Amino acid sequence: MKIKDIVNRDLVNLTNCEHEPIHIPGSIQPHGFLLAIKKDNKHIDFCSANIASFIGVRHEQVLAKNLIQVFGDEVNTQIADYIKSKSKSFAPPLTLVFNGKLYTLATHDSNDVTILEFEPIDAEPSVHVDEFYDQTREFVAYMEKTTSLQDLCQRVAEQTRAITGYDRVMIYRFDKDYNGEIYAESKRDDLEPFLGLHYPHTDIPAQARELYKQNLLRLIVDVTYLPVPLYTVDDGPGKNLNLGNAVLRSVSPIHIQYLANIGVGATLTISIMHKNDLWGLIACHHYSPKYINNFIRNAAQLQGHFIASQIDVRQAAQRHAMTQSITDKLEKMITLTLPLNREMFTTIVKHQELLDLCNASGVALFIEEDIFTNGIVPDEKEIRDIINTLKSKSGIGSIATNRLIDFYANAENIKATAAGVLFHLRDEVFNVGVIWFRRETIMEVKWAGDPNKAIIKDEKGLSPRKSFELWKEEIKFQSKAWKEPELSAAANFAHSLERQAHLLFLREEETKYRLLNEVLKETNAELENINWISAHDLKEPLRKIKLFGSRILEVHGEQLNTSVIESIKKMNDAASRMQTLIVDLLAYSKVRQNQEKLIDTDLTTVLQNVVKQIDEETEHKIKIQCTPLPMVKGISFLLHQLFVNLIHNSIKFAKKDVAPVITIQAVQTVQLSEIQGVNGGLYYEIVVKDNGIGFGEQFNESIFNVFTRLHNQQEYNGTGIGLALCKKIMQIHNGYIKAQGTEDGAEFILGFPNLSKQ
């Protein structure tokens, strides 16, 4: 049978230090011995080289044997029963006697083997239950006597030192980057205090932190120990043993050197877990070798559980007290009763509670182009620049930072007013938001040695720093960090500010519309007066102009020269056109102001009346072809005027020497999606088509504008209001009118809602 050791002899260097395989050192500390038995056949697969110094049997004689062959039937039965009971629930270390010596046994599984760790003790521990009871009672006393988490940690440090007898006990707390801080400390009076010192994350590398999460307790009895190799039967390549959960596990040589450099002789380290992460450590240091048995270690480990159980409770209590104070201020700000105008923001921003809400040194509200400030703030131009910069980074949202310099290039120059900001943009369109400012707080961090020189490289590889002299670091360009209750209150206030701003905008719009409505009423009244003047006062002078002109021509025509006669005729023609324009304007105005209800109207009957009127009025030979038209909701006299205007338009623009032909027919029912000015749904379409001179397609839309004329007055008379009137009539009937012109004539399409199928 070939036997080999599994000691890891790789040199740690800069390329592999972050991945040092500290869970498989292949060796243990010498204050106990270790066996690993296969789960399937219970044969011993691994054995530490120092077993002979404890039970008088060499490792070569133990490997591949079962426990009965090594310890005998009685001890084997005790071990087997212990392993079986521990697999079902937590069990304290087993105490057993072998060859007249007392041992404690701790076991755990590692892949396909069960690891057994034996440690000798001088005497049977007496009242274990009483010790745990006393610990529980002390814990209750801690909770009654302390008010903060740090106070509790200080009590735990003192109690742990009393239980274990170590020279120094520290509560070591990690920050988000795993740099450590001595948060509480109990020590011998003659020792230098470490309380408040910081240690870089490289002192406890990532792989070591992972093992602290896995194995919550680690003991080093003597930092000068010689590692004891582990042996196994050489029956496969790369055979190894994971000691991540083993208390006897040998420690990284870099860590041993680190402890030697700070003068420590022995340590006990207990992990403090919070929400499945490593919150901190209980670090116990002794300045000479020191061993404590399993039972004392378990009592000390209970202290770590005490702290872990209280982290949320204590932090929640602190948050609650802070939240309650902030909530009172927030409620006061939100429930302010103020007149709804722009001046209210000046009143709001001047309230001290708005600053206290976030414990800020300054605050600015921004509403559209206005900025309202209070406290210590940058100048207005700087505030606008900060707002624009943060808007570009956050959109409609928030940014909370205690380092504005990370977001804003000029932050270095305004650190006295704005090193940190809490920014909320609630409405990007109307630029509504709030920004709180905090001044620079220069923080001095006391490091135990220069954190930039935590690891030194030499010809032997890597070694930890030797200097732990106080090294101070000044951290500039930052404010105190924003706390969760402050962030929550800021968000609530920003929401309330947005609501107030929107109410103000609505009020301002309402006032604007009310004033416009009053102006509109005055304008309409003036238009009514103009209509009256047009209908009465203007018609009479025009009538007299035409009358006097005609009399002059009649009485004095023979005495006047030709140019004077032509001028008088032009004057009469202009007066006639003016009268026609006034009539058309009055008609358009009446249609625009029409408020009659739409009723069932037969378009066929309306059109018959129109044709009869046209026949009576004109001497031209006009051919009007009609098909039956549908029933629609309408106003009869307006529809009558609609068809009159369209037919007159066709007659006016007839081709020379060509008899006008006008066809009017209902062509189809169409389904329209919603377009500008017209609702979606079913529509009757009625086409009015003539054989006149037509027009270019570029005029299809503009032809319906008021006073639009496509020909000069000498060619075709008219006011340019007729088709605008047609469009207005169709709008009153919730319909539409479209025009299509060609060289062969004009075509007008009328769309009426088909309410019978909707």
C-alpha positions in Angstrom: 0.0 0.0 0.0 1.5 3.3 -1.1 1.0 6.3 1.2 1.5 10.0 0.4 1.1 13.3 2.1 -1.3 15.9 0.6 0.6 19.1 1.8 0.1 22.1 -0.5 3.6 23.4 -1.2 2.7 26.0 -3.8 4.4 29.3 -3.4 1.9 32.2 -3.0 2.7 35.1 -5.4 1.0 38.2 -6.9 -0.7 36.1 -9.6 -2.4 33.6 -7.3 -2.7 35.3 -3.9 -6.4 36.1 -4.4 -6.9 32.4 -5.1 -4.7 30.8 -2.5 -6.2 27.4 -1.8 -6.5 27.9 2.0 -9.3 25.3 2.3 -6.9 22.5 1.2 -3.6 23.1 3.0 -3.1 19.4 3.4 -2.0 20.0 7.0 -3.5 20.8 10.5 -2.5 22.5 13.7 -0.8 20.2 16.2 -3.2 20.7 19.2 -5.3 17.8 18.0 -5.3 15.0 15.5 -7.6 14.3 12.5 -9.1 11.3 10.8 -11.3 11.2 7.7 -13.4 8.0 7.2 -15.2 7.0 4.0 -18.9 7.2 4.2 -19.5 3.9 2.4 -17.2 1.5 4.2 -16.1 3.5 7.2 -12.4 2.9 6.4 -10.0 5.6 7.4 -8.9 7.4 4.2 -6.9 10.4 5.7 -4.9 10.6 8.9 -2.7 13.4 10.4 0.9 12.5 11.0 0.7 13.4 14.7 -1.7 10.6 15.7 1.0 8.6 17.3 1.7 11.3 19.9 -1.9 11.1 21.1 -2.9 7.4 20.9 0.5 5.7 20.2 -0.4 4.4 16.7 1.4 5.6 13.6 -0.6 6.9 10.6 0.7 4.1 8.4 -1.0 1.6 10.8 -4.3 3.5 10.7 -4.9 4.2 7.1 -7.4 1.9 5.3 -8.4 0.4 8.7 -11.8 0.8 10.3 -12.4 2.6 13.6 -12.9 -0.6 15.6 -9.4 -1.8 14.6 -8.0 1.5 15.9 -10.2 2.4 18.9 -11.9 -0.7 19.9 -15.6 -1.6 19.9 -16.8 0.7 22.8 -15.2 3.9 21.4 -16.3 3.0 17.9 -19.9 2.6 19.0 -19.8 6.0 20.8 -18.4 7.7 17.6 -20.9 5.9 15.3 -23.9 6.9 17.6 -22.6 10.5 17.8 -22.2 10.8 14.0 -25.7 9.4 13.5 -27.3 11.7 16.1 -25.5 14.8 14.7 -26.8 14.1 11.2 -30.4 14.7 12.5 -29.8 17.8 14.7 -27.2 20.0 16.3 -25.1 18.2 18.9 -22.3 19.6 21.2 -18.9 18.0 20.9 -18.7 14.4 22.1 -16.5 13.7 25.2 -14.8 10.3 25.2 -12.0 8.5 26.9 -9.3 6.5 25.2 -6.2 4.9 26.8 -7.0 6.8 30.0 -7.0 10.2 28.3 -10.0 12.6 27.8 -10.9 13.9 24.3 -13.5 16.0 22.7 -14.7 14.9 19.2 -16.2 17.2 16.6 -17.3 15.8 13.2 -18.6 17.1 9.9 -19.0 15.8 6.3 -16.7 16.7 3.5 -17.7 15.3 0.1 -17.5 11.5 0.4 -15.8 11.4 3.8 -16.6 12.3 7.4 -13.9 14.3 9.1 -13.2 13.5 12.8 -11.3 16.1 14.9 -10.0 15.0 18.3 -8.7 17.4 20.9 -7.4 16.3 24.3 -8.7 18.1 27.4 -7.3 18.1 30.9 -10.6 17.3 32.8 -14.3 16.6 32.1 -16.0 20.0 31.7 -18.5 20.4 34.5 -21.7 22.4 34.1 -22.1 22.9 30.4 -25.8 23.6 30.6 -25.3 26.1 33.3 -22.7 28.0 31.2 -25.2 28.3 28.3 -27.9 29.3 30.7 -25.6 32.0 32.1 -24.9 33.2 28.6 -28.5 33.5 27.8 -29.2 35.4 31.0 -26.3 37.8 30.2 -27.7 38.3 26.8 -31.0 39.4 28.2 -29.2 41.8 30.5 -27.3 43.2 27.5 -30.5 44.0 25.7 -31.9 45.7 28.8 -28.8 47.8 29.5 -27.9 48.9 26.0 -29.6 51.3 23.6 -27.5 51.1 20.4 -25.9 48.3 18.4 -22.4 49.7 19.3 -23.2 49.6 23.0 -24.3 46.0 22.6 -21.1 45.1 20.7 -19.0 46.7 23.5 -20.8 44.5 26.1 -20.3 41.4 24.0 -16.6 42.2 23.7 -16.3 42.5 27.5 -18.3 39.3 28.1 -16.4 37.3 25.5 -13.1 38.3 27.1 -14.4 37.3 30.5 -15.4 33.9 29.2 -12.3 33.1 27.1 -9.5 34.9 29.0 -7.9 36.4 25.9 -5.8 39.6 26.2 -7.8 41.5 23.7 -11.3 41.0 22.2 -12.5 43.2 19.3 -15.7 43.5 17.3 -14.5 43.9 13.8 -17.1 45.4 11.3 -16.9 45.4 7.5 -17.9 48.2 5.2 -19.4 47.6 1.7 -15.9 47.1 0.3 -14.9 44.7 3.2 -12.5 47.2 4.7 -12.6 46.6 8.5 -13.2 48.8 11.5 -12.7 48.1 15.1 -16.2 48.8 16.3 -15.8 47.7 19.9 -12.9 46.5 22.1 -12.1 45.0 25.5 -8.4 44.6 26.4 -5.8 44.4 29.1 -5.1 47.8 30.6 -1.5 47.9 29.5 -2.3 47.3 25.8 -2.5 50.0 23.2 -6.1 50.6 22.1 -7.2 49.7 18.6 -10.7 51.0 18.8 -11.7 53.0 15.7 -8.8 51.8 13.6 -9.5 50.7 10.0 -7.9 47.8 8.2 -7.8 47.3 4.4 -9.8 44.5 2.7 -6.5 42.9 1.7 -5.9 41.9 5.3 -8.7 39.4 4.9 -8.8 38.4 1.2 -11.9 37.1 -0.5 -11.2 33.4 -0.2 -10.7 33.8 3.6 -14.0 35.7 3.9 -15.7 32.9 2.1 -14.3 30.4 4.6 -15.5 32.7 7.5 -19.0 32.4 6.0 -18.7 28.6 5.8 -16.9 27.9 9.1 -18.1 30.3 11.8 -15.3 29.7 14.3 -11.5 29.4 13.8 -8.9 28.8 16.5 -5.1 29.3 16.3 -3.5 28.0 19.5 0.1 29.0 18.7 1.2 31.1 15.7 4.6 29.5 15.9 3.2 26.0 15.3 4.7 23.6 12.8 2.0 22.3 10.4 1.2 18.6 10.8 0.9 16.9 7.3 -2.1 14.8 6.4 -1.5 11.4 4.8 -3.7 9.2 2.6 -3.5 6.0 0.5 -2.1 7.0 -2.9 -5.0 5.4 -4.9 -5.8 8.2 -7.3 -4.4 11.3 -8.9 -5.0 14.8 -7.3 -6.4 13.3 -4.1 -7.1 16.0 -1.5 -9.2 16.8 1.5 -11.4 20.0 1.9 -10.8 21.3 5.4 -13.0 24.4 5.0 -15.1 23.4 8.1 -12.3 21.9 10.2 -11.3 23.7 13.4 -7.8 22.1 13.2 -7.2 23.3 9.7 -3.7 24.7 9.1 -3.7 28.5 8.3 -2.3 30.4 5.4 1.4 31.2 6.0 0.7 34.8 5.0 -1.9 35.1 7.8 0.5 33.5 10.3 3.2 36.0 9.4 0.6 38.8 9.6 -0.2 37.8 13.2 3.5 37.5 14.1 4.1 41.0 12.7 1.5 42.4 15.1 2.9 40.4 18.0 -0.1 38.1 18.5 0.6 34.6 19.8 -2.9 33.0 19.6 -6.3 33.9 18.2 -10.0 32.9 18.2 -12.1 34.3 15.4 -16.0 34.1 15.4 -18.0 35.1 12.3 -20.9 37.4 12.7 -23.4 36.7 9.9 -26.2 39.0 8.8 -28.6 38.2 5.9 -26.2 35.5 4.6 -23.3 37.8 4.4 -20.3 38.4 6.6 -21.2 41.5 8.7 -18.1 41.3 11.0 -15.9 39.2 13.3 -15.3 38.7 17.0 -11.5 38.7 16.9 -9.8 37.5 20.1 -6.1 38.0 20.4 -3.6 36.6 23.0 0.0 37.7 23.1 1.3 34.2 24.0 0.1 30.7 23.0 -3.4 29.9 24.3 -5.8 27.0 24.0 -9.5 27.0 24.9 -11.6 23.8 24.7 -14.6 23.1 22.6 -17.1 24.1 25.3 -15.6 27.5 26.0 -15.4 28.1 22.2 -19.1 27.3 21.9 -20.0 29.7 24.7 -17.9 32.4 23.0 -19.5 31.6 19.6 -22.9 32.2 21.2 -21.9 35.8 21.6 -21.5 36.1 17.8 -25.1 34.8 17.5 -26.3 37.4 20.0 -24.9 40.2 17.9 -26.2 38.8 14.7 -29.7 38.4 16.2 -29.7 42.1 17.3 -28.3 43.8 14.2 -31.7 44.2 12.5 -33.4 45.0 15.8 -31.0 47.7 16.9 -30.7 49.2 13.4 -34.5 49.1 13.0 -34.9 50.9 16.4 -32.4 53.6 15.4 -34.2 54.0 12.0 -37.6 54.1 13.7 -36.5 56.9 16.0 -35.1 58.8 13.0 -38.0 58.0 10.8 -40.5 59.2 13.4 -38.8 62.5 13.7 -38.5 62.9 9.9 -42.2 61.8 9.5 -43.4 64.5 11.8 -41.5 67.2 9.8 -42.7 65.7 6.5 -46.4 65.7 7.7 -46.0 69.4 8.7 -44.6 70.3 5.3 -47.2 68.3 3.3 -50.2 69.6 5.3 -49.2 73.3 5.0 -52.3 75.4 4.1 -51.1 78.0 1.6 -52.8 80.1 -1.2 -52.4 78.4 -4.5 -50.0 80.8 -6.3 -46.3 81.1 -7.2 -45.5 82.8 -3.9 -46.4 79.6 -2.0 -43.1 78.0 -3.0 -41.2 80.9 -1.4 -43.1 80.2 1.8 -42.5 76.4 1.5 -38.8 76.6 0.9 -38.3 79.0 3.9 -39.6 76.4 6.4 -36.8 75.0 8.5 -38.5 71.6 8.4 -37.7 71.3 4.7 -34.0 71.4 5.6 -34.4 69.1 8.6 -36.4 66.6 6.5 -33.1 65.4 5.0 -30.7 67.0 7.5 -29.5 69.2 4.7 -27.5 72.4 4.7 -29.4 73.9 1.8 -32.4 73.2 -0.5 -33.8 74.5 -3.8 -37.2 74.0 -5.4 -37.4 74.4 -9.2 -40.7 75.1 -11.0 -40.4 75.8 -14.7 -37.9 78.6 -14.9 -38.2 79.7 -11.2 -35.8 78.6 -8.5 -36.6 79.0 -4.8 -33.8 78.5 -2.3 -33.0 78.4 1.4 -29.9 77.6 3.5 -26.4 77.3 2.2 -26.6 76.7 -1.5 -24.6 77.5 -4.7 -25.5 80.5 -6.8 -28.5 80.3 -9.1 -26.4 79.7 -12.3 -24.6 76.9 -10.6 -27.8 75.4 -9.4 -29.2 75.4 -12.9 -26.1 73.7 -14.2 -26.3 71.0 -11.5 -30.0 70.4 -12.3 -29.3 70.1 -16.0 -26.4 67.8 -15.5 -28.4 65.5 -13.1 -31.4 65.6 -15.4 -29.3 64.2 -18.2 -28.1 61.4 -16.0 -31.4 60.5 -14.2 -34.3 61.4 -16.5 -37.5 61.5 -14.5 -36.1 60.0 -11.3 -33.7 60.7 -8.5 -30.0 60.8 -7.6 -28.7 60.6 -4.1 -24.9 60.9 -3.7 -22.5 62.2 -1.0 -20.0 62.7 -3.8 -21.3 65.3 -6.3 -17.9 65.3 -7.8 -18.6 61.9 -9.3 -21.4 63.5 -11.4 -20.6 67.2 -11.8 -17.3 68.5 -13.0 -17.3 71.8 -11.1 -18.2 70.2 -7.8 -14.7 70.7 -6.4 -15.2 74.5 -6.5 -18.5 74.4 -4.7 -17.7 71.9 -2.0 -18.5 74.5 0.7 -22.1 74.5 -0.4 -22.7 71.3 -2.3 -20.4 68.3 -1.8 -23.4 66.0 -1.7 -26.9 66.3 -3.2 -30.3 64.5 -3.0 -32.0 65.3 -6.3 -35.6 64.5 -7.4 -37.0 65.4 -10.8 -40.8 64.8 -10.9 -41.9 66.4 -14.2 -39.5 66.9 -17.0 -41.9 68.8 -19.2 -42.7 71.5 -16.6 -39.3 71.1 -14.9 -40.7 70.4 -11.4 -38.3 69.1 -8.8 -36.3 69.6 -5.6 -32.7 69.3 -4.7 -31.1 69.2 -1.2 -27.5 70.1 -0.6 -24.9 69.0 2.0 -21.6 70.7 2.6 -18.3 69.0 2.5 -17.4 66.9 5.6 -13.7 66.1 5.6 -13.4 62.7 7.2 -10.2 61.4 8.8 -9.8 57.7 8.6 -7.3 56.1 11.0 -5.7 53.1 9.3 -3.5 50.5 11.1 -0.6 51.1 8.6 -0.7 52.4 5.1 -3.5 50.5 3.3 -1.7 50.9 0.0 1.2 48.8 1.3 -0.8 46.0 2.8 1.1 43.2 1.0 4.9 43.2 0.3 6.6 41.1 -2.4 10.1 39.8 -1.8 12.3 36.9 -3.0 10.2 34.4 -1.1 6.9 35.5 -2.6 4.4 37.6 -0.7 4.4 38.7 2.9 2.1 40.9 4.9 3.2 44.4 5.9 5.3 44.8 9.0 4.3 48.4 9.9 1.0 49.0 11.8 1.8 52.5 12.8 -1.1 54.9 12.8 -1.7 56.2 9.2 -4.2 58.9 8.7 -6.1 59.5 5.5 -8.2 62.6 4.7 -11.2 62.0 2.5 -12.4 65.2 0.8 -15.1 66.4 -1.6 -17.9 64.4 0.0 -20.7 65.0 2.5 -22.3 62.7 5.0 -24.1 59.8 3.4 -27.9 60.1 2.9 -29.8 57.6 5.2 -32.8 55.5 4.2 -35.4 57.5 6.2 -34.1 60.7 4.6 -34.4 59.2 1.1 -37.9 58.0 1.8 -39.0 61.4 3.1 -37.4 63.2 0.2 -39.3 61.0 -2.3 -42.6 61.7 -0.5 -42.0 65.4 -0.4 -41.1 65.5 -4.1 -44.3 63.7 -4.9 -46.3 66.3 -2.9 -44.4 69.1 -4.6 -45.3 67.7 -8.0 -49.0 67.6 -6.9 -48.9 71.2 -5.7 -47.2 72.3 -8.9 -49.8 70.6 -11.1 -52.6 72.1 -9.0 -51.0 75.5 -9.5 -50.7 74.9 -13.3 -54.3 74.0 -13.5 -55.3 77.1 -11.5 -53.2 79.3 -13.8 -54.6 77.6 -16.9 -58.1 78.0 -15.5 -57.5 81.7 -14.9 -56.0 82.1 -18.3 -59.0 80.5 -20.0 -61.4 82.5 -17.9 -59.8 85.7 -19.0 -59.7 84.5 -22.6 -63.4 83.7 -22.3 -64.1 87.2 -21.1 -62.1 88.6 -23.9 -64.0 86.3 -26.3 -67.3 87.4 -25.0 -66.3 91.0 -25.5 -65.1 90.2 -29.0 -68.3 88.4 -29.8 -70.3 91.3 -28.6 -68.2 93.6 -30.8 -68.7 91.2 -33.7 -72.5 91.3 -33.1 -72.3 95.1 -33.3 -70.3 94.8 -36.5 -72.9 92.4 -37.9 -75.6 94.9 -37.0 -73.6 97.7 -38.6 -73.1 95.5 -41.7 -76.7 94.6 -41.9 -78.1 98.1 -41.4 -75.6 101.0 -41.4 -73.4 99.8 -44.3 -76.2 98.7 -46.6 -77.9 102.1 -46.6 -74.9 104.1 -47.8 -74.2 101.5 -50.5 -77.8 101.6 -51.6 -77.6 105.5 -51.8 -74.3 105.3 -53.7 -75.8 103.0 -56.3 -79.0 105.2 -56.4 -77.2 108.5 -56.9 -74.9 106.9 -59.5 -77.8 105.6 -61.5 -79.6 109.0 -61.3 -76.5 110.8 -62.5 -76.2 108.5 -65.5 -80.0 108.7 -66.2 -80.3 112.6 -65.8 -76.9 113.8 -66.9 -75.6 110.9 -69.0 -75.7 112.8 -72.2 -73.7 115.7 -70.8 -70.9 113.5 -69.4 -67.9 112.4 -71.3 -67.1 108.7 -71.7 -64.4 108.4 -68.9 -66.8 109.9 -66.3 -69.5 107.5 -67.3 -67.2 104.5 -67.0 -66.0 105.7 -63.6 -69.6 106.0 -62.3 -70.4 102.5 -63.7 -67.3 101.1 -61.8 -68.4 102.8 -58.7 -71.9 101.2 -59.0 -70.3 97.8 -59.7 -68.1 98.1 -56.6 -71.0 99.1 -54.4 -72.9 96.0 -55.7 -70.0 93.7 -54.9 -69.8 95.3 -51.4 -73.5 94.6 -50.9 -73.0 91.0 -52.0 -70.0 90.6 -49.6 -72.0 92.0 -46.7 -74.8 89.5 -47.4 -72.3 86.6 -47.6 -70.5 87.6 -44.4 -73.9 87.8 -42.6 -74.8 84.4 -43.9 -71.4 82.9 -42.8 -71.7 84.5 -39.3 -75.2 83.1 -38.9 -74.1 79.6 -39.8 -71.1 79.8 -37.5 -73.3 80.8 -34.6 -76.1 78.3 -35.4 -77.1 76.2 -32.3 -80.2 74.5 -33.7 -80.6 70.8 -33.0 -80.0 68.2 -35.7 -83.2 66.4 -36.7 -84.1 63.7 -39.2 -83.9 65.4 -42.7 -84.6 63.9 -46.1 -81.8 65.1 -48.4 -83.9 64.2 -51.5 -86.6 66.6 -50.5 -84.1 69.3 -49.7 -82.4 68.9 -53.1 -85.8 69.0 -54.9 -86.5 72.4 -53.4 -83.1 73.6 -54.3 -83.5 72.6 -58.0 -86.9 74.3 -58.1 -85.3 77.5 -56.7 -82.4 77.4 -59.2 -84.8 76.9 -62.1 -86.8 80.0 -61.1 -83.7 82.1 -60.6 -81.7 81.4 -63.6 -82.3 81.8 -67.4 -79.4 79.5 -68.3 -80.1 76.0 -69.6 -78.9 73.9 -66.7 -79.1 70.1 -66.5 -79.2 68.8 -62.9 -79.2 65.0 -62.6 -80.2 63.6 -59.1 -80.5 60.2 -57.6 -82.4 59.4 -54.3 -80.4 60.7 -51.4 -80.4 59.3 -47.8 -82.1 60.5 -44.6 -79.6 62.3 -42.3 -79.6 64.2 -39.0 -79.5 67.9 -40.1 -80.9 71.4 -40.2 -83.0 71.8 -43.3 -82.4 75.4 -44.2 -78.6 75.0 -43.8 -78.6 71.9 -46.1 -80.7 73.9 -48.6 -78.0 76.7 -48.5 -75.3 74.0 -48.9 -76.6 72.7 -52.2 -77.6 76.1 -53.5 -74.0 77.3 -52.9 -72.5 74.2 -54.6 -74.8 74.5 -57.7 -74.3 78.2 -58.0 -70.5 77.5 -57.9 -70.9 75.0 -60.7 -72.9 77.5 -62.8 -70.5 80.3 -62.1 -67.5 78.3 -63.3 -69.1 76.7 -66.3 -67.2 76.4 -69.6 -68.0 78.9 -72.3 -70.4 77.6 -74.9 -71.0 74.4 -72.9 -74.3 73.9 -71.1 -73.7 73.1 -67.4 -74.4 69.5 -66.3 -74.5 68.8 -62.6 -74.9 65.3 -61.2 -75.7 64.7 -57.5 -75.8 61.2 -56.2 -75.2 59.1 -53.1 -72.3 56.7 -54.0 -71.5 54.6 -51.0 -71.3 54.1 -47.2 -67.6 54.2 -46.0 -65.9 53.3 -42.8 -63.5 56.0 -41.6 -60.9 55.9 -38.9 -60.7 58.9 -36.7 -59.1 61.9 -38.5 -58.6 65.5 -37.6 -62.0 67.1 -37.0 -64.0 63.9 -37.9 -64.9 61.0 -35.7 -64.4 57.4 -36.9 -67.4 55.4 -38.0 -69.8 54.9 -41.0 -70.5 57.8 -43.4 -72.8 58.4 -46.3 -70.8 60.0 -49.2 -72.7 62.2 -51.7 -70.9 63.5 -54.8 -71.7 66.8 -56.5 -70.0 66.8 -59.9 -70.0 69.3 -62.8 -68.5 69.7 -66.2 -67.0 73.2 -65.6 -63.5 74.6 -65.9 -62.3 72.8 -62.8 -59.1 73.7 -60.9 -55.7 72.3 -60.1 -55.3 69.6 -57.4 -53.0 71.9 -55.4 -56.1 73.8 -54.5 -58.1 70.8 -53.1 -57.6 72.0 -49.5 -57.2 75.8 -49.8 -60.4 76.3 -51.8 -62.5 76.1 -48.6 -60.6 79.0 -46.9 -62.5 82.2 -46.4 -62.0 84.8 -49.2 -60.0 82.3 -51.3 -60.4 83.0 -55.0 -58.7 81.1 -57.9 -59.6 83.7 -60.5 -59.6 87.5 -60.7 -62.8 89.6 -60.3 -62.9 90.5 -64.0 -63.2 86.8 -65.1 -65.5 85.5 -62.4 -67.2 87.6 -59.8 -67.8 86.4 -56.2 -66.6 87.0 -52.6 -64.7 83.7 -51.9 -67.0 82.9 -49.0 -69.4 80.4 -50.6 -67.2 77.2 -50.2 -66.0 78.3 -46.8 -69.7 78.4 -45.9 -70.2 74.9 -47.2 -67.4 73.6 -45.1 -68.8 75.3 -42.0 -72.3 73.7 -42.7 -70.7 70.2 -43.0 -68.9 70.7 -39.7 -72.2 71.7 -38.0 -73.5 68.4 -39.3 -70.5 66.4 -37.9 -69.4 65.6 -41.4 -66.8 66.6 -43.9 -66.4 68.0 -47.4 -63.6 67.3 -49.9 -62.8 68.7 -53.3 -61.2 67.2 -56.4 -60.5 69.4 -59.4 -59.5 68.4 -62.9 -59.6 70.1 -66.4 -63.0 68.3 -67.0 -64.7 69.8 -64.0 -65.0 69.9 -60.2 -66.1 67.2 -57.8 -67.3 67.8 -54.2 -67.7 64.9 -51.8 -70.0 65.4 -48.8 -69.7 63.0 -45.9 -72.7 62.6 -43.5 -72.6 60.3 -40.4 -74.7 57.1 -41.1 -76.2 57.0 -37.6 -78.6 54.2 -38.5 -75.7 51.7 -38.6 -73.7 52.9 -35.6 
